[in-house]
């Protein structure tokens, strides 16, 4: 029987083995299994020693059995354990097997074993529990034991499926496969001295030398980057081939009038980005641009001026926000900034004014009807909303530009749904306040042109950030609340941020350091250190009306202290708020902490952010907090964030159970490979000489949830 990469595993391995593999890893095809690469290799000519073993480490060791001892349990003589002692020639390591008769019967003192297992600890010494063993036969070399293969691959495995069993399944599949897909064009592969697909698959799973698997890894690392960049290059080409209405800048429109009225000067960065966007929107091909800027860098003004450019040309712009709180705030800020320029048809409205509408799911039927009529008739030049904008009943007279705030909160289908509302192609500007390192931008937003805002507007005060270790400095913990009272006494306001609501939450009982809930914190503050102050609460379970009224009250200064969850993380803008206390700050990531503290210091007074924690001084959590306290540069923090996070957390390897398409490529370390693959893939797509296997690989990526998540990550 001959098989290929699309053959189901049950045909290649039998139903029982295929079911175990699918249950453990989700693999269904031969190609899935052969893409399960070893995580490391053991050179049997130079086996590992027992030095520096640590609990939790997965090991593959070659060692000699020096002792086998069966012991019964005193309280139950029918149960027993077998202790096996191994030696690497210098040190000894114990392994224990519970109620395993075969061990003391078949494991002989003096035999040499290949041992695989997870290191544990007993009485302060490293120990293996139920490790897997393969015995070397007397008179044979270790390579002979493994059919002449001197390099032992160690696979990502599970208790139900060991590395030996995975290797055996792959070896069996290799006997049946005679054709390997080759998505890399020959000239691309040879220029980089990469092995062909057949050779690479063989040598990554069955290497004869360390150079074999190293070369194969180089090939597959490049291939992963190349396939993904080919998808992005294809999208960019489709974008540029599309046609869209041109909206040139007018010298006598609302945009020009608004610029004259601005009470501040745009930064050099804002002017440069505006020029890029203006050129794109004036063109005949759809703009697809990512605008990333640090907290408070002025993205909203850039977005508003870009929308006004479209409105001046008689078309409409839509702004999509991830939450009703943020959508309502954008609406308030934009209408306030525009003043009479947003009052078309109203008393006191400017002669060339437009109309700005808000559309959210919580609005009354009458409010929704009025907003939808203005959108459909074209009376509303700017429509701001949440997911409600994407509903089938919402239509526009001529939608020319969509601005998507906090891009990572939306999926591909939601972006394309707005294009459908317009009946054709759109100019698209997506924004994120979470700066993205270049490698991530190329991998996550590879189909978009990227603009950056790195300057803060003039007059913006710096934010001082301090870590408050509650257990180590209780006086500073109490002082934190005094600082809040002092700021409020001077007429300013504060945020207190918690990680969970607590009303119905089930905190993990096994957690050694349970977090403080919003409910508990608000009650404690109200009756304790902040008694007498006007305290409000804001979280995701409140009704939309309650959220809006709370934010309005806080913005108007009738609430002194807002106790909130991360619903305030993005976009919330209250210039009078000067201090933020983040409770259990170690429960938040670097980027999230940076986003949160960006809510203060947005006026003329200096901002203060206090990070409360009970994390141990040497813990990774404390390192994260120290990093946030050390700099307010979001781009620098973004690089650090990516460096300390696991690759899967960056790319969403577990998203919806879909395995990541990136198994060897590191978006953290492999910038040069990604850049090289981007250039090569773009050239291949532009040449239109695309290998059939590459087309298949691109289609597979396009159809998976993984690609969808990459756009949202």
KETORTOR-581427 format. One record per residue (C-alpha): residue in three letters; x, y, z. Coordinates in steps of 0.2 Angstrom, whole numbers, padded with zeros to 4 digits, always signed. Each point is the difference from the previous one (the first is absolute). Last residue first. Layout:
ALAXYZ/...
***
This chain:
UNK-0017+0190+0089/UNK-0014+0005-0011/UNK+0008-0003-0017/UNK+0009-0015+0006/UNK-0017-0007+0007/UNK-0008-0001-0017/UNK+0016-0008-0006/UNK-0002-0013+0014/UNK-0018-0002-0003/UNK+0005-0010-0016/UNK-0006+0003-0017/UNK+0013+0013-0006/UNK+0014-0011+0007/UNK-0006-0016-0010/UNK-0002+0011-0015/UNK+0018+0006+0002/UNK+0006-0018+0001/UNK-0009-0005-0015/UNK+0006+0014-0010/UNK+0018-0004+0006/UNK-0002-0018-0006/UNK-0006+0007-0017/UNK+0016+0010-0002/UNK-0004+0019-0003/UNK+0007+0007-0016/UNK-0011+0016+0001/UNK+0016+0010+0001/UNK-0008+0012+0013/UNK-0003-0015+0011/UNK+0018-0006-0002/UNK+0007+0017+0004/UNK-0011+0003+0015/UNK+0005-0017+0007/UNK+0019+0003-0002/UNK-0001+0017+0009/UNK-0011-0006+0014/UNK+0011-0015+0002/UNK+0015+0010+0002/UNK-0009+0012+0013/UNK-0006-0015+0009/UNK+0017-0009+0000/UNK+0008+0016+0007/UNK-0013+0003+0013/UNK+0002-0018+0007/UNK+0002+0003+0019/UNK-0017+0005+0006/UNK-0011-0006-0015/UNK+0008-0017+0003/UNK-0002-0012-0014/UNK+0000-0018+0005/UNK-0018-0005+0002/UNK-0009+0015-0009/UNK-0016-0006-0007/UNK-0007+0000+0018/UNK-0012-0014+0005/UNK-0018+0005+0000/UNK-0009-0004+0016/UNK-0010+0016+0000/UNK+0016+0010+0002/UNK+0013-0012+0007/UNK+0015+0006-0010/UNK-0006+0018+0003/UNK+0015+0009-0009/UNK+0007+0010+0015/UNK-0005-0012+0014/UNK+0006-0015-0011/UNK+0017+0008-0001/UNK+0001+0000+0019/UNK+0002+0018+0008/UNK+0016+0007+0006/UNK+0007+0007-0016/UNK-0017+0006-0006/UNK-0003+0010+0015/UNK+0018+0007-0001/UNK-0003+0006-0018/UNK-0016+0008+0005/UNK+0007+0009+0015/UNK+0013+0008-0012/UNK-0014+0005-0012/UNK-0011+0006+0015/UNK+0014+0012+0006/UNK-0006+0005+0018/UNK+0015-0008+0008/UNK+0006-0008+0016/UNK-0016-0003+0009/UNK-0006-0011-0014/UNK+0016-0010+0001/UNK-0001-0002+0019/UNK-0018-0006-0002/UNK+0006-0014-0012/UNK+0014-0005+0011/UNK-0011-0001+0014/UNK-0011-0012-0009/UNK+0015-0010-0005/UNK+0003-0003+0019/UNK+0016+0005+0009/UNK-0009+0012+0012/UNK-0015-0011+0003/UNK-0017+0006-0006/UNK-0011+0009+0012/UNK-0004+0014-0011/UNK-0006+0018-0002/UNK+0005+0010-0015/UNK-0002+0019+0003/UNK-0002+0011-0015/UNK+0002+0019+0002/UNK-0004+0013-0014/UNK+0007+0017+0000/UNK-0012+0014-0002/UNK-0003+0009-0017/UNK-0013-0013-0006/UNK+0002-0018-0006/UNK+0011-0005+0015/UNK-0012-0015+0003/UNK-0008-0012-0012/UNK+0017-0005-0007/UNK+0002-0010+0017/UNK-0012-0013-0007/UNK+0009-0002-0017/UNK+0017-0003+0008/UNK-0007-0012+0012/UNK-0008-0010-0015/UNK+0016+0001-0010/UNK+0010-0008+0015/UNK-0013-0013+0004/UNK-0012+0001+0015/UNK-0001-0012+0015/UNK+0015+0008+0008/UNK-0009+0016+0002/UNK-0011-0008+0014/UNK-0008+0017+0003/UNK+0004+0014-0013/UNK-0001+0017+0008/UNK-0002+0014-0013/UNK+0003+0018+0004/UNK-0002+0016-0011/UNK-0018+0000-0006/UNK-0004+0017-0006/UNK+0004-0003-0018/UNK-0014-0014-0001/UNK+0003-0010-0016/UNK-0005-0018-0001/UNK+0007-0007-0016/UNK+0006-0017+0005/UNK+0001-0009+0017/UNK-0015+0007+0008/UNK-0010-0016-0001/UNK+0016-0007+0009/UNK-0010-0001+0016/UNK-0006+0016+0009/UNK+0000+0009+0017/UNK-0003+0018-0006/UNK+0005+0013+0014/UNK-0006+0018+0001/UNK-0017-0002-0009/UNK-0009+0017-0004/UNK+0015+0005-0011/UNK-0009+0002-0017/UNK+0010-0014-0007/UNK-0004-0011+0015/UNK-0018+0004-0002/UNK+0000-0004-0018/UNK+0010-0016+0003/UNK-0013-0006+0012/UNK-0015+0005-0011/UNK+0007-0009-0014/UNK+0004-0016+0009/UNK-0017+0000+0008/UNK-0009+0003-0016/UNK+0010-0015-0008/UNK-0005-0011+0014/UNK+0014-0005+0013/UNK+0008-0016-0002/UNK+0015+0006-0009/UNK+0006+0011+0015/UNK-0001+0018+0007/UNK-0002+0005+0018/UNK-0001+0017+0008/UNK+0007+0008+0015/UNK-0004+0017+0007/UNK+0012+0002+0015/UNK-0006-0001+0018/UNK+0010-0016+0003/UNK+0015-0002-0011/UNK+0011-0010+0013/UNK-0014-0010+0007/UNK-0019-0002-0002/UNK+0000+0005-0018/UNK+0017-0007-0004/UNK-0005-0017+0008/UNK-0016-0001-0009/UNK+0007+0005-0017/UNK+0014-0013+0002/UNK-0011-0014+0005/UNK-0012+0003-0015/UNK+0015+0003-0012/UNK+0008-0017+0005/UNK+0016-0002+0009/UNK+0011-0014-0007/UNK+0004-0016+0008/UNK+0018-0004+0004/UNK+0003-0018+0002/UNK-0012-0004-0014/UNK-0008-0018+0003/UNK-0017+0008+0004/UNK+0000+0008-0017/UNK-0012+0015+0002/UNK-0018-0004-0005/UNK-0007+0017-0006/UNK-0018+0003+0005/UNK+0002+0018+0005/UNK+0019+0000+0000/UNK+0003+0012-0014/UNK+0018-0005-0004/UNK+0017+0008-0003/UNK-0002+0016+0009/UNK+0003+0018-0004/UNK-0001+0015+0011/UNK-0002+0016-0010/UNK+0003+0017+0007/UNK-0007+0018-0001/UNK+0006+0018+0002/UNK-0006+0015+0011/UNK+0015+0002+0011/UNK-0009-0010+0014/UNK-0002-0014-0013/UNK+0019-0001-0003/UNK+0003+0000+0019/UNK-0013-0014+0002/UNK+0009-0011-0013/UNK+0017+0004+0008/UNK-0007-0006+0017/UNK-0006-0016-0009/UNK+0018-0004-0006/UNK+0007+0005+0017/UNK-0009-0015+0008/UNK+0010-0012-0012/UNK+0016+0010+0002/UNK-0001-0004+0019/UNK-0003-0018-0004/UNK+0017-0001-0009/UNK+0005-0018-0002/UNK-0017-0009+0000/UNK-0008+0014-0010/UNK+0014+0002-0013/UNK-0005+0017-0008/UNK+0008+0001-0017/UNK+0001+0019-0006/UNK-0005+0008-0016/UNK+0002+0019-0004/UNK-0010+0005-0015/UNK+0007+0015-0011/UNK-0010+0015-0003/UNK-0007+0003-0018/UNK+0003+0018-0004/UNK+0006-0003-0018/UNK-0008-0016-0008/UNK+0010-0016+0004/UNK+0011-0006-0014/UNK+0002-0018-0007/UNK-0015-0001-0012/UNK+0003-0014-0012/UNK-0007-0004-0018/UNK-0001-0018-0007/UNK-0006-0006-0017/UNK-0011-0015+0003/UNK+0000-0018-0007/UNK+0014-0005+0012/UNK-0010+0005+0016/UNK+0004-0015+0011/UNK+0017-0006-0007/UNK+0008+0017-0006/UNK-0008+0009+0015/UNK+0007-0013+0011/UNK+0018+0001-0007/UNK-0001+0019+0001/UNK-0005+0001+0018/UNK-0018+0005+0003/UNK-0006+0015+0011/UNK-0017-0003+0009/UNK-0010+0015-0004/UNK-0006-0008-0016/UNK-0009+0008-0015/UNK-0007-0007-0016/UNK-0003+0011-0015/UNK-0009-0007-0015/UNK-0005+0008-0016/UNK-0014-0010-0007/UNK-0005-0011-0014/UNK-0018-0004-0005/UNK-0018+0001+0005/UNK+0003+0011+0015/UNK-0008-0012+0012/UNK+0010-0014-0007/UNK+0016+0009+0004/UNK-0007+0001+0018/UNK-0002-0019+0000/UNK+0018-0002-0006/UNK+0007+0007+0017/UNK-0012-0011+0010/UNK+0005-0015-0010/UNK+0018+0003+0003/UNK-0002+0001+0019/UNK+0000+0014+0012/UNK+0008+0004+0017/UNK+0017+0000-0007/UNK-0004+0015-0010/UNK-0001+0012+0015/UNK-0009+0013-0010/UNK-0006-0004-0017/UNK-0002+0015-0012/UNK-0011-0004-0015/UNK+0001+0012-0015/UNK-0010+0003-0016/UNK-0018-0005+0006/UNK-0012+0008-0013/UNK-0019+0000+0005/UNK+0003-0012+0014/UNK-0009-0015+0006/UNK-0004-0008+0017/UNK-0014-0014+0000/UNK+0013-0014-0003/UNK+0009+0004+0016/UNK+0018+0005-0001/UNK-0002+0017+0008/UNK-0008-0008+0016/UNK+0018-0007+0003/UNK+0004+0016+0008/UNK-0003+0018-0007/UNK+0005+0016-0007/UNK-0008+0007-0016/UNK+0008+0015-0008/UNK-0008+0010-0015/UNK-0017-0003+0007/UNK-0012+0007-0013/UNK+0004-0014-0012/UNK-0017-0006-0001/UNK+0004-0018+0006/UNK+0011+0007+0014/UNK-0013+0013+0006/UNK-0014-0013-0001/UNK+0010-0012+0011/UNK+0003+0014+0013/UNK-0018+0004+0001/UNK-0006-0018+0001/UNK+0013-0004+0013/UNK-0006+0015+0011/UNK-0018-0005-0002/UNK+0003-0018+0004/UNK+0010+0005+0015/UNK+0019-0002+0000/UNK+0008-0015+0008/UNK+0007-0008-0016/UNK+0010+0015-0005/UNK-0001+0013-0013/UNK+0007+0018+0003/UNK-0002+0013-0014/UNK+0010+0015-0005/UNK-0008+0013-0012/UNK+0009+0011-0013/UNK+0003+0018+0000/UNK+0003+0012-0015/UNK-0010+0014+0006/UNK+0004-0002+0018/UNK-0013-0006+0012/UNK-0008+0013+0012/UNK-0017-0007+0000/UNK+0001-0017-0008/UNK+0000-0006-0018/UNK+0018-0006+0001/UNK+0007+0001+0018/UNK+0017-0009-0001/UNK+0009+0015-0007/UNK-0008+0010+0014/UNK+0011-0008+0013/UNK+0012-0012-0009/UNK+0011-0004+0016/UNK-0016-0002+0010/UNK-0008-0011-0013/UNK+0016-0011-0001/UNK+0002-0001+0019/UNK-0018-0005+0004/UNK-0001-0013-0015/UNK+0017-0007+0004/UNK-0005-0002+0019/UNK-0016-0009-0006/UNK+0009-0012-0010/UNK+0013-0003+0014/UNK-0014-0004+0012/UNK-0010-0010-0012/UNK+0015-0011-0003/UNK+0011-0006-0015/UNK-0001+0016-0010/UNK-0004+0002-0019/UNK+0001+0017-0008/UNK-0009+0002-0016/UNK+0003+0013-0013/UNK-0012+0008-0013/UNK+0002+0007-0018/UNK-0003+0018-0006/UNK+0019+0004-0004/UNK+0001+0010+0016/UNK-0006-0015+0010/UNK+0015-0011-0006/UNK+0012+0013+0005/UNK-0010+0002+0017/UNK+0003-0018+0003/UNK+0019+0002-0002/UNK+0000+0015+0012/UNK-0010-0010+0013/UNK+0012-0015-0001/UNK+0015+0011+0002/UNK-0008+0009+0015/UNK-0004-0017+0008/UNK+0018-0006-0002/UNK+0007+0013+0011/UNK+0015-0008+0008/UNK-0010-0002+0017/UNK+0005-0019+0002/UNK+0013-0004-0013/UNK-0004+0000-0019/UNK-0005-0013-0013/UNK-0009+0005-0016/UNK-0002-0015-0011/UNK-0004+0003-0018/UNK-0011-0008-0013/UNK-0004+0014-0013/UNK-0010-0006-0015/UNK+0006+0005-0017/UNK-0005+0016-0009/UNK+0011+0012+0010/UNK-0006+0015+0011/UNK-0002-0012+0015/UNK+0017-0006-0002/UNK+0008+0017-0002/UNK-0010+0007+0015/UNK+0006-0015+0011/UNK+0018+0003-0004/UNK-0002+0019+0003/UNK-0009-0003+0016/UNK+0014-0012+0006/UNK+0013+0014-0003/UNK-0010+0013+0008/UNK-0004-0011+0016/UNK+0019-0004+0001/UNK+0005+0019-0001/UNK-0012+0003+0014/UNK-0016+0009-0003/UNK-0001+0018+0007/UNK-0013+0004+0014/UNK-0017+0009+0001/UNK-0006-0007-0016/UNK-0011+0012-0009/UNK+0010+0002-0016/UNK+0000-0019-0002/UNK-0019-0001+0002/UNK-0002+0012-0014/UNK+0012-0010-0011/UNK-0009-0016+0003/UNK-0018+0008-0001/UNK+0004+0005-0018/UNK+0009+0014-0009/UNK+0017-0007-0004/UNK-0007-0017-0005/UNK+0011-0016+0002/UNK-0004-0013-0014/UNK-0013-0014+0002/UNK+0002-0013-0013/UNK-0013-0013-0002/UNK+0006-0018+0000/UNK+0008-0012-0012/UNK+0007-0017+0005/UNK+0017-0005-0007/UNK+0009+0007+0015/UNK-0010-0010+0012/UNK+0002-0016-0010/UNK+0018+0003+0000/UNK+0001+0003+0018/UNK-0010-0016+0003/UNK+0012-0010-0010/UNK+0015+0007+0009/UNK-0009-0004+0017/UNK-0003-0018-0005/UNK+0018-0002-0007/UNK+0006+0007+0016/UNK-0008-0014+0009/UNK+0008-0013-0012/UNK+0017+0008+0001/UNK+0001+0001+0019/UNK-0005-0018+0002/UNK+0012-0005-0014/UNK+0015+0009+0008/UNK-0002-0009+0016/UNK-0003-0016-0010/UNK+0017+0002-0009/UNK+0010+0005+0015/UNK-0007-0014+0010/UNK+0005-0012-0014/UNK+0018+0007+0000/UNK+0001-0002+0019/UNK-0007-0018-0001/UNK+0013-0006-0012/UNK+0014+0010+0008/UNK-0002-0009+0016/UNK+0004-0016-0010/UNK-0010-0016-0006/UNK-0017+0009+0002/UNK-0016-0010+0000/UNK-0014+0013+0003/UNK+0007+0016-0006/UNK+0011-0009-0012/UNK-0014-0009-0009/UNK-0012+0015-0001/UNK+0014+0011-0006/UNK+0006-0013-0014/UNK-0018-0001-0007/UNK-0003+0019+0001/UNK+0016+0005-0009/UNK+0015+0005+0010/UNK+0004+0019+0003/UNK+0015+0009-0008/UNK-0008+0017+0001/UNK+0001+0003-0018/UNK-0005-0018-0003/UNK-0017+0001+0009/UNK-0005+0016-0009/UNK+0005-0006-0017/UNK-0009-0016+0003/UNK-0016+0008+0005/UNK-0005-0005+0017/UNK-0017-0008+0002/UNK+0007-0018-0002/UNK-0013-0013+0005/UNK+0008-0017+0004/UNK-0003-0016-0011/UNK+0005-0018+0005/UNK-0009-0002+0016/UNK-0002-0018+0006/UNK+0016-0005+0009/UNK+0001+0018+0007/UNK-0017-0003+0009/UNK+0007-0015+0010/UNK+0015+0011+0006/UNK-0012+0014+0005/UNK-0010-0013+0010/UNK+0015-0007+0008/UNK+0007+0018+0004/UNK-0017+0004+0008/UNK+0000-0016+0010/UNK+0018+0004+0007/UNK-0005+0018+0004/UNK-0014-0007+0011/UNK-0019+0001-0003/UNK-0012-0001+0015/UNK+0012+0009+0012/UNK+0003+0014-0013/UNK+0013+0003-0014/UNK+0009+0015-0008/UNK+0013-0011-0009/UNK+0018-0005+0005/UNK+0010-0005-0016/UNK+0015-0012+0004/UNK+0015+0002-0011/UNK+0011-0016-0003/UNK-0012-0008-0013/UNK+0006-0017-0004/UNK-0016-0009+0003/UNK-0002+0007+0017/UNK+0008-0013+0010/UNK+0014+0000-0013/UNK+0003+0019+0005/UNK+0001-0005+0018/UNK+0014-0012-0004/UNK-0003-0019+0000/UNK+0008-0013+0010/UNK-0013-0001+0013/UNK-0017+0007-0005/UNK-0003+0018+0005/UNK-0016+0002+0010/UNK-0014+0012-0004/UNK-0008+0008+0016/UNK-0015+0012+0003/UNK+0001+0008+0017/UNK-0013-0005+0013/UNK+0005+0013+0013/UNK+0017+0008-0002/UNK+0009+0007+0015/UNK+0011+0016+0004/UNK+0005+0001+0018/UNK-0008+0011+0014/UNK-0009-0014+0009/UNK-0008-0004-0017/UNK+0000+0011-0015/UNK-0007-0002-0018/UNK+0009-0001-0017/UNK-0012-0004-0014/UNK+0004-0015-0010/UNK+0010-0009-0013/UNK+0014-0013+0003/UNK+0010-0009-0013/UNK+0007-0015+0010/UNK+0017-0009+0003/UNK-0002-0016+0009/UNK+0012-0003+0015/UNK-0014-0005+0012/UNK-0014-0007-0010/UNK-0017+0007-0003/UNK-0011-0015-0004/UNK-0008-0007+0016/UNK+0002+0015+0011/UNK-0008+0011-0013/UNK-0013-0011-0007/UNK-0010-0001+0016/UNK-0004+0019+0000/UNK-0010+0004+0016/UNK+0008+0017+0001/UNK+0016+0004-0010/UNK+0013+0011+0008/UNK+0016+0007-0008/UNK+0016+0005+0008/UNK+0014+0009-0007/UNK+0019-0002+0003/UNK+0015+0010-0004/UNK+0017-0002-0009/UNK-0002-0015-0012/UNK-0017+0004-0006/UNK-0008-0010+0014/UNK-0017-0007+0002/UNK-0009-0006+0016/UNK-0017-0009-0002/UNK-0012+0000+0014/UNK-0016-0011-0002/UNK-0015+0004+0010/UNK-0013-0012+0009/UNK-0018-0003+0003/UNK-0005-0016+0008/UNK+0009+0004+0016/UNK-0012+0014+0004/UNK+0004+0011+0015/UNK+0019-0004-0001/UNK+0001+0003-0019/UNK+0010-0013-0008/UNK+0018+0003-0007/UNK+0008-0008-0016/UNK+0018+0005-0003/UNK+0010+0002-0017/UNK+0017+0007+0001/UNK+0014+0006-0011/UNK-0009+0002-0017/UNK+0011+0009-0013/UNK-0005+0016-0008/UNK-0005+0009-0016/UNK-0011+0014+0004/UNK-0015+0009-0008/UNK-0007+0013+0011/UNK-0015+0011+0003/UNK+0003+0012+0013/UNK-0014+0003+0013/UNK+0012-0001+0015/UNK+0018+0005-0004/UNK+0015-0011-0006/UNK+0016+0010+0001/UNK+0012-0015-0003/UNK-0008-0016-0004/UNK+0010-0002-0016/UNK-0007+0001-0018/UNK+0007-0012-0014/UNK+0014+0003-0011/UNK+0000-0014-0013/UNK-0018-0001+0002/UNK-0002+0018-0006/UNK-0017+0004+0008/UNK-0012+0012-0010/UNK-0012+0013+0004/UNK-0018+0006-0003/UNK-0003-0013-0013/UNK-0012+0005-0014/UNK-0018-0003-0001/UNK-0002+0005-0018/UNK+0001-0019-0005/UNK-0015-0003+0010/UNK-0010+0014-0008/UNK+0005-0005-0017/UNK-0006-0018+0003/UNK-0017+0007+0004/UNK-0011+0001+0016/UNK+0010+0009+0013/UNK-0009+0007+0015/UNK+0015-0003+0011/UNK-0005-0013+0014/UNK-0017-0005-0006/UNK+0006+0000-0019/UNK+0015-0010+0005/UNK-0010-0013+0010/UNK-0013-0002-0013/UNK+0013-0003-0014/UNK+0008-0013+0010/UNK-0016-0010+0003/UNK-0007+0003-0018/UNK+0015-0006-0010/UNK+0017+0009-0003/UNK-0001+0006-0019/UNK-0019-0002-0003/UNK-0004+0006+0018/UNK+0011+0015-0003/UNK-0010+0007-0014/UNK+0010+0003-0016/UNK+0002+0018-0005/UNK+0019-0001+0002/UNK+0001-0015-0013/UNK-0002-0018+0001/UNK+0006-0016-0009/UNK-0007-0017+0005/
***
